[in-house]
Amino acid sequence: MSKPRIALVVGNGLSISFGYFSKLIHQWNTQQPLSWNIKCPQREDLLLDNLPNFKRLSDAFPDLPDFDIFLKLQDEQICKSLDINIKNCQIEARHYLTIAFSNFTVEQMNTFTKDWVWFRWLKLHRENITCAFSLNYDLLLERCLDEINLLYSSLQLNGNNYGIPFVKPHGSVDFEITGISAPVSYPLNGRLDMNDTPIYRLKLNELLYPRTQPLCIIPNEKNKYQNFQWVRKANNAFNQELKSCTHCIFIGISYFECDRPEIDAIVDSLPRETEIVIANPAPPSEFLNKLMDRPVLLWKSANGPVDDNGNLAALKDLTTGNTLRKCFCKSGKSYQYCCAV
């Protein structure tokens, strides 16, 4: 039998899982980034106070969840009624999210531990992971791959340019554009957005500084970077790997309407026999409907990829390393996750 070939598709649920494990969730809830007291780089005043359009929008809806406020930012009429320049507000939101999640990432790295169940699962399947796709701004998955010595490439100019394809189509806290020299300070002294240039990767100690152009798709915003060179090339390499994947695991994907074209494109690129794993305590019903005619495994434990006894939910035979045998019922699922349950 052959070895498993696993694609990873990661959403905010992975960061939430680590947040609960590390206790960071109490101070750094990734569903409430506007509640974080983010200071201006190298200053003590709050960053949000230096982003007038974005602050006006957030102050106008004090009782709304953060992601609903970001949704308001996509409505030109609402912004106009608040005397907000929608383009400037979107740029300010990108700056806020980039610096906010940079601070969050530093905290993640400071509290990272190999005891976390998702890290142990990734380590177990190190030789089987062939490609990765992350909708997150933070560097949690990258840290895990670094720790298990699995090389990856997002096609940054200063990257290694080999290893498994790693797509971050919504941007990342460690991405910066090239070819434009424009020092940035807050309040913003200039506004750059949507310049399609090559990117380079910042080091951890470089994250808490303003970006020339933050690369950060706003929550509830359709992906405006999908045709950018660094997304398109990485996506092409990722899609090529999907063609031979035996498994694709979706970790903490919310399946928001704005993200569905990208998620659906991944599903549609997978072979019909690929086992799809949904790792989510509350899998979105719309996503399950999309997968109705596919072999789907549901991992709904809030503790991560473990069974009732705390054992890792392996996608391979732990003795031989081979792919698990398919169930005799012809569901397309592995026997131990189908009729053996």
QUIDACOR-V231100 format. One record per backbone hydrogen bond with DSSP energy under -1.0 kcal/mol. NH is the residue of the N-H (numbers start at 1). CO is the residue of the C=O. If there is no record, write none. Layout:
NH:CO  NH:CO
//
This chain:
6:128  7:247  8:131  9:249  10:133  11:251  13:252  14:11  16:12  17:13  18:14  19:15  20:16  21:17  22:18  23:19  25:19  26:23  27:24  28:24  32:29  35:32  38:36  40:45  43:40  47:38  50:47  51:48  55:51  56:52  57:53  58:54  59:55  60:56  64:61  69:65  70:66  71:67  72:68  73:69  74:71  75:72  79:75  80:76  81:77  82:78  83:80  84:79  89:85  90:86  91:87  92:88  93:89  94:90  95:91  96:92  97:93  98:94  99:95  100:96  101:97  102:98  103:99  104:100  105:101  106:102  107:103  108:104  109:105  110:106  111:107  116:113  120:116  121:117  122:118  123:119  124:120  125:121  126:123  128:125  129:125  130:6  132:165  133:8  134:167  135:10  143:139  144:140  145:141  146:142  147:143  148:144  149:146  150:145  153:164  157:199  159:156  164:151  166:153  167:132  171:168  173:137  175:172  176:200  178:198  197:195  200:176  202:174  206:203  207:204  217:170  221:218  228:225  232:228  233:229  235:231  236:232  237:233  238:234  239:235  240:236  241:237  242:238  244:241  245:242  246:5  247:5  248:275  249:7  250:277  251:9  252:279  259:256  260:256  263:259  264:260  265:261  266:262  267:263  268:264  270:267  274:271  275:246  276:295  277:248  278:297  279:250  280:278  280:299  288:284  289:285  290:286  291:287  292:289  294:291  297:276  299:278  304:301  306:304  307:311  310:307  313:305  314:312  317:322  321:317  323:2  327:333  330:327  335:325  337:334  338:335  340:335  341:338
//
